[in-house]
């Protein structure tokens, strides 16, 4: 699959609900964060954050990495789009 352009990413993001857009913008501006960090940063519910993360991963807009400080958590960051 060809790499998505900035315009492609913006079109995909337009289709998401506000909560998912908020999660993506926070990751884009602040860099890698755990789910717990995202909950604290956005004041969204844990369920809402989990759902947003899942949607963004399905579209290839964020990637999940191992979090060395706490193996029970994952680190989420924007993919290289």
Beta strands, then each sheet from edge to edge (+ up, - down):
strand 1: 33-34
strand 2: 62-66
strand 3: 74-78
sheet 1: 1+ 3- 2+
end
